[in-house]
Amino acid sequence: MVIVRTQTNKREERVRVATRATIVGGVLFAGIVALASPEPAAAQATHHWKHGAILAKSDAGFFFMVQNGFAEKQGLKLEIVQFKTDILALQALIAGEIDSFEGGPDGSMLASARGGDLKIIGCDWPGLPYGIFTRKEIGSLAELKGKTFAISAPSANPAVVARAVLQKNGVDPASVNFANLGGDLDRFKAVAAGVAAAAIVSNEYVPIAEKQGMKMLVAARDALPDYLRQCMMSSAKTLAARQDDAVHFMAAEIQAWRYATAHRDEELRLTREITGIKADDPRPEFVYDNALRSHAVDPEFSIPVDKLKWMDEELVRDGNLKQPVDVTKVIDPGIRAKALALVGAK
């Protein structure tokens, strides 16, 4: 059984989430997963691996597909801990509370610049799905000067992206009033309620924005084509002490993402089971189709070094880093290479 937990505050508040996907998913996908994996089933998954993920939303089927037999087939007992922000997940990884997590790679570069030993081992969602959403009457980013702009934690990925998009469009980030108003849904609701004039949120809200009197004013990927949304990270200590487990975990993730990108109905079903999103809500379909159409996801977990270098330079321009870090020291391509040797290159 896979355990999915949720962590939302600064200490260690963890709530066991009994998702239907955990209970039903194993039965639903058991036969299919057996066909999807070339390896014989493990006699017993005895190696525990604790992985961090951002709170499940309309793309959850991609990130949680690994729990449907793929990890077990690699000999791992997988526990997924959900975090409200990248920052909380990063803190948990540094503290040794989790073995890996998926989030914005900028956090790892910032931590490395401060002496951390974090490593990027692959990137599953290189495309940037964020957008700046506003009320319909807002016609340009320049009109946001002096107004409230909803972000998450100041150094979390959405906030960094928001500042970069403003700068790219000639708007000084210091001219808007950034406010930490929670996760994507909280930020979206803040604009709908008139609490904020703008918010940086996932593009999954495009299908429902108009009914709320809102629109996506700017698509982040158009302004920042080289900005990476999400990579898989671990610590150098964990990778050294548990390299074999890390390789098998990455192998499971690659197989799970390959399966998710090839089986639309199953990914959508899992997303709804985990999140409770209703059948008439168009967001999961929009996210899935948009991600594949725009090649935003990478089931092979490539490590785009050039884009990481660009992000490193962006962090310097944004003032988060005093000087660039050596990106080659922040990545560990060996784990992915060994994982591909297990599952076969596609």
C-alpha positions, -999 to 999 in steps of 0.1 A, spaced: 0 0 0 13 34 -9 10 61 17 1 97 6 5 124 32 0 161 32 23 187 48 11 223 48 27 243 77 62 252 87 67 225 112 57 189 104 19 188 102 12 157 83 -22 143 76 -27 108 62 -48 112 30 -69 81 23 -73 87 -14 -95 65 -35 -66 62 -59 -46 44 -32 -74 19 -26 -90 16 -60 -61 24 -82 -41 -7 -74 -70 -29 -86 -78 -7 -115 -43 -6 -129 -29 -39 -117 -33 -58 -150 -24 -29 -172 8 -20 -152 19 -57 -154 19 -53 -192 35 -19 -191 67 -30 -173 93 -53 -188 107 -63 -154 94 -92 -134 73 -82 -104 93 -79 -71 86 -106 -46 82 -80 -19 88 -42 -19 110 -38 12 130 -7 5 111 24 17 114 56 -3 97 88 8 90 113 -20 77 148 -19 51 163 -43 32 196 -45 -4 194 -35 -24 173 -60 -43 193 -86 -55 189 -122 -22 173 -133 -21 148 -104 -23 118 -126 11 124 -140 28 128 -106 9 100 -88 9 73 -115 41 59 -100 20 47 -71 0 23 -92 24 -6 -92 55 9 -108 74 16 -76 66 -19 -63 79 -35 -94 112 -17 -87 113 -32 -52 103 0 -34 76 8 -8 67 43 -19 54 70 4 43 103 -11 42 134 11 23 163 -3 35 199 4 17 232 -1 48 249 -15 82 241 -30 99 258 -1 83 234 25 93 204 4 129 218 0 132 223 37 120 187 43 146 174 18 174 194 34 163 181 68 164 145 56 127 140 62 121 129 25 144 112 0 134 132 -31 109 158 -43 95 173 -75 95 211 -76 111 242 -91 148 237 -97 156 273 -87 152 262 -51 180 237 -54 203 262 -71 196 287 -43 203 261 -16 235 250 -34 247 286 -34 243 286 3 263 253 8 235 228 3 242 194 -13 210 191 -34 211 174 -68 188 176 -98 185 141 -112 159 147 -140 132 171 -152 97 158 -159 79 190 -167 102 214 -184 74 235 -199 60 264 -178 23 261 -172 18 293 -152 0 324 -163 -8 358 -148 -46 359 -143 -64 392 -139 -99 406 -139 -112 411 -175 -109 449 -173 -71 448 -168 -55 453 -203 -18 451 -196 8 443 -170 16 480 -166 -19 485 -151 -9 463 -122 14 490 -107 4 498 -72 -21 469 -71 -21 436 -51 -5 407 -69 -11 372 -53 18 349 -51 29 320 -29 60 322 -7 83 350 -19 111 326 -30 88 298 -42 87 290 -79 54 309 -88 67 341 -72 101 339 -90 83 333 -123 59 362 -116 88 387 -110 106 374 -141 75 378 -163 70 414 -151 106 423 -157 105 407 -192 76 429 -200 92 461 -187 73 463 -154 94 467 -122 84 440 -98 88 465 -70 60 486 -84 34 459 -75 23 448 -40 31 411 -38 10 392 -12 14 356 -1 -22 344 -6 -17 306 -5 -18 279 -32 -31 282 -68 -68 279 -59 -65 304 -31 -47 329 -53 -73 323 -81 -102 329 -57 -85 361 -44 -87 376 -78 -122 364 -84 -132 380 -51 -115 413 -58 -89 408 -30 -61 409 -55 -59 424 -90 -37 396 -103 -23 362 -95 2 338 -108 -15 304 -111 -15 273 -133 -30 275 -167 -55 248 -156 -78 277 -147 -81 289 -182 -113 269 -189 -131 283 -159 -117 319 -157 -143 335 -180 -172 325 -157 -154 342 -129 -149 374 -148 -112 367 -153 -87 360 -180 -51 348 -184 -34 381 -193 0 366 -200 11 330 -205 44 326 -187 59 302 -212 55 328 -239 75 353 -219 100 328 -204 104 299 -229 136 287 -211 121 286 -176 118 251 -162 87 243 -142 97 212 -124 126 187 -118 133 157 -96 157 165 -68 174 146 -40 204 152 -18 240 142 -25 240 124 8 209 103 -1 222 95 -35 255 83 -22 241 62 6 211 48 -14 222 50 -50 206 17 -59 172 27 -45 175 61 -62 181 44 -95 151 21 -91 129 50 -80 139 70 -111 132 39 -132 97 36 -117 91 73 -124 102 70 -160 79 40 -166 50 57 -148 53 89 -169 57 70 -201 25 52 -192 6 84 -182 15 102 -215 4 72 -235 -29 65 -216 -50 97 -215 -81 81 -199 -62 64 -172 -43 96 -163 -75 116 -162 -93 89 -141 -64 89 -116 -64 127 -114 -101 128 -105 -98 100 -80 -69 117 -61 -83 153 -62 -120 147 -61 -124 170 -92 -159 163 -106 -166 148 -140 -180 180 -154 -149 201 -145 -129 206 -177 -95 213 -160 -79 178 -160 -86 174 -198 -73 209 -205 -41 203 -186 -34 169 -201 -41 180 -237 -22 212 -234 8 196 -218 12 170 -246 3 194 -274 30 219 -262 55 192 -253 56 206 -218 62 172 -202 92 149 -206 86 113 -195 123 106 -202 134 130 -174 161 147 -195 183 174 -178 183 205 -200 216 221 -188 213 251 -210 179 260 -195 192 255 -160 221 279 -168 196 304 -181 176 300 -148 207 305 -128 214 338 -146 178 348 -141 182 343 -103 212 366 -104 192 392 -124 163 389 -99 187 395 -70 182 360 -54 218 351 -62 248 373 -58 267 353 -84 259 323 -107 264 288 -94 282 261 -113 251 242 -127 272 211 -134 277 207 -97 240 209 -90 230 180 -113 236 143 -111 229 127 -145 242 93 -135 210 82 -116 189 88 -148 215 70 -170 214 39 -148 176 40 -146 173 41 -184 196 11 -186 171 -7 -164 139 2 -183 154 8 -218 158 40 -237 127 50 -257 
